Amino acid sequence: MRALIQRVTEGRVSVGGAVIGEIGPGLLILVCAMQGDSEAQADKLAAKIAKMRIFKDDADKMNLSVRDIGGSALVVSQFTLSADTSRGNRPGFSTAAPPAEGERLYEHFAAALQAQGVPVATGRFGADMAVALVNDGPVTIWMDTDAL
Protein backbone atom coordinates (compact mmCIF):
# COMPACT_ATOMS: atom_id res chain seq x y z
CA MET A 1 0.00 0.00 0.00
CA ARG A 2 1.04 3.55 -0.56
CA ALA A 3 0.20 6.54 1.57
CA LEU A 4 0.88 10.23 1.58
CA ILE A 5 0.66 11.57 5.13
CA GLN A 6 0.22 15.24 5.88
CA ARG A 7 0.33 16.77 9.35
CA VAL A 8 -2.63 19.14 9.47
CA THR A 9 -4.28 21.60 11.81
CA GLU A 10 -7.58 20.78 10.10
CA GLY A 11 -8.93 18.84 7.16
CA ARG A 12 -12.23 18.00 5.52
CA VAL A 13 -13.54 16.12 2.53
CA SER A 14 -16.74 16.96 0.65
CA VAL A 15 -18.77 15.15 -1.97
CA GLY A 16 -21.28 17.14 -3.99
CA GLY A 17 -20.80 20.14 -1.71
CA ALA A 18 -21.62 18.19 1.48
CA VAL A 19 -18.90 17.63 4.08
CA ILE A 20 -18.63 13.88 4.72
CA GLY A 21 -15.47 13.79 6.85
CA GLU A 22 -13.75 16.40 8.98
CA ILE A 23 -10.95 16.56 11.56
CA GLY A 24 -9.06 19.09 13.64
CA PRO A 25 -5.36 18.59 14.40
CA GLY A 26 -3.99 15.32 13.13
CA LEU A 27 -3.20 13.58 9.87
CA LEU A 28 -4.67 13.68 6.40
CA ILE A 29 -3.79 10.31 4.88
CA LEU A 30 -4.18 9.72 1.16
CA VAL A 31 -4.02 5.95 0.64
CA CYS A 32 -3.83 3.62 -2.35
CA ALA A 33 -3.99 -0.16 -2.44
CA MET A 34 -1.69 -1.69 -5.03
CA GLN A 35 -2.09 -4.98 -6.88
CA GLY A 36 -1.13 -7.84 -4.58
CA ASP A 37 -1.60 -5.88 -1.35
CA SER A 38 -3.14 -7.63 1.64
CA GLU A 39 -4.75 -6.91 4.99
CA ALA A 40 -1.37 -7.57 6.62
CA GLN A 41 0.13 -4.63 4.71
CA ALA A 42 -2.80 -2.40 5.65
CA ASP A 43 -2.35 -3.38 9.31
CA LYS A 44 1.41 -2.72 9.16
CA LEU A 45 0.89 0.69 7.56
CA ALA A 46 -1.77 1.65 10.12
CA ALA A 47 0.47 0.63 13.04
CA LYS A 48 3.44 2.55 11.65
CA ILE A 49 1.42 5.71 11.03
CA ALA A 50 -0.23 5.61 14.48
CA LYS A 51 3.22 5.55 16.12
CA MET A 52 5.04 7.95 13.79
CA ARG A 53 6.49 10.81 15.82
CA ILE A 54 5.94 13.85 13.60
CA PHE A 55 4.20 16.25 16.00
CA LYS A 56 6.13 18.81 18.06
CA ASP A 57 6.74 18.37 21.77
CA ASP A 58 7.27 21.17 24.30
CA ALA A 59 10.89 21.51 23.12
CA ASP A 60 9.67 22.08 19.53
CA LYS A 61 11.06 18.69 18.40
CA MET A 62 9.08 16.23 16.28
CA ASN A 63 8.72 13.71 19.07
CA LEU A 64 4.99 12.98 19.43
CA SER A 65 2.60 10.71 17.55
CA VAL A 66 -0.95 11.48 16.48
CA ARG A 67 -2.10 9.39 19.45
CA ASP A 68 0.15 11.34 21.83
CA ILE A 69 -1.48 14.64 20.85
CA GLY A 70 -5.02 13.23 20.88
CA GLY A 71 -5.31 13.93 17.15
CA SER A 72 -7.45 12.33 14.47
CA ALA A 73 -6.94 11.03 10.95
CA LEU A 74 -8.84 11.83 7.78
CA VAL A 75 -8.34 8.85 5.45
CA VAL A 76 -9.03 9.47 1.76
CA SER A 77 -8.72 6.94 -1.07
CA GLN A 78 -6.32 8.13 -3.77
CA PHE A 79 -5.70 5.67 -6.62
CA THR A 80 -3.46 8.20 -8.38
CA LEU A 81 -0.71 7.39 -5.85
CA SER A 82 -0.14 4.36 -8.09
CA ALA A 83 0.82 6.60 -11.04
CA ASP A 84 3.49 5.25 -13.36
CA THR A 85 5.10 8.25 -15.06
CA SER A 86 7.99 6.36 -16.68
CA ARG A 87 6.59 6.52 -20.22
CA GLY A 88 5.08 9.40 -22.12
CA ASN A 89 3.18 12.29 -20.61
CA ARG A 90 0.06 10.50 -19.42
CA PRO A 91 0.39 8.57 -16.15
CA GLY A 92 -0.68 4.94 -16.04
CA PHE A 93 -2.54 3.46 -13.10
CA SER A 94 -2.50 -0.25 -13.96
CA THR A 95 -0.56 -1.16 -10.79
CA ALA A 96 -3.41 0.00 -8.53
CA ALA A 97 -5.56 -2.74 -7.04
CA PRO A 98 -8.83 -3.39 -8.90
CA PRO A 99 -11.65 -1.18 -7.54
CA ALA A 100 -13.40 -3.82 -5.39
CA GLU A 101 -10.10 -4.92 -3.82
CA GLY A 102 -8.95 -1.32 -3.42
CA GLU A 103 -12.14 -0.39 -1.60
CA ARG A 104 -11.92 -3.41 0.69
CA LEU A 105 -8.30 -2.62 1.63
CA TYR A 106 -9.04 1.09 2.03
CA GLU A 107 -11.81 0.30 4.50
CA HIS A 108 -9.62 -2.27 6.25
CA PHE A 109 -6.82 0.31 6.61
CA ALA A 110 -9.21 2.90 8.10
CA ALA A 111 -10.54 0.32 10.59
CA ALA A 112 -6.99 -0.81 11.46
CA LEU A 113 -5.96 2.79 12.18
CA GLN A 114 -9.07 3.23 14.36
CA ALA A 115 -8.10 0.02 16.20
CA GLN A 116 -4.70 1.62 16.89
CA GLY A 117 -6.51 4.27 18.95
CA VAL A 118 -6.70 7.01 16.33
CA PRO A 119 -10.16 8.51 15.70
CA VAL A 120 -10.80 8.22 11.94
CA ALA A 121 -12.97 10.15 9.50
CA THR A 122 -13.07 9.06 5.87
CA GLY A 123 -13.84 10.16 2.37
CA ARG A 124 -15.96 8.06 0.00
CA PHE A 125 -14.16 5.48 -2.11
CA GLY A 126 -14.45 6.18 -5.83
CA ALA A 127 -16.26 9.49 -5.38
CA ASP A 128 -15.23 12.81 -6.88
CA MET A 129 -14.10 14.46 -3.65
CA ALA A 130 -13.00 17.96 -2.72
CA VAL A 131 -10.30 17.79 -0.03
CA ALA A 132 -9.40 20.87 2.00
CA LEU A 133 -6.58 21.02 4.54
CA VAL A 134 -4.21 23.27 6.38
CA ASN A 135 -0.83 21.54 6.19
CA ASP A 136 1.06 22.14 9.43
CA GLY A 137 4.77 22.74 8.98
CA PRO A 138 4.41 21.75 6.20
CA VAL A 139 5.04 18.11 7.04
CA THR A 140 4.31 15.66 4.22
CA ILE A 141 5.63 12.08 4.22
CA TRP A 142 5.44 9.42 1.50
CA MET A 143 5.15 5.79 2.60
CA ASP A 144 5.10 2.49 0.71
CA THR A 145 4.67 -0.83 2.52
CA ASP A 146 7.22 -2.34 0.12
CA ALA A 147 9.81 -0.15 1.88
CA LEU A 148 8.67 -0.78 5.49
PyMOL commands that set and color helices and strands:
alter all, ss='L'
color gray80, all
select helices_A, chain A and resi 39-51+79-82+99-115+145-147
alter helices_A, ss='H'
color red, helices_A
select strands_A, chain A and resi 2-15+18-23+26-32+55-56+62-64+72-77+120-122+129-144
alter strands_A, ss='S'
color yellow, strands_A
deselect
rebuild
show_as cartoon
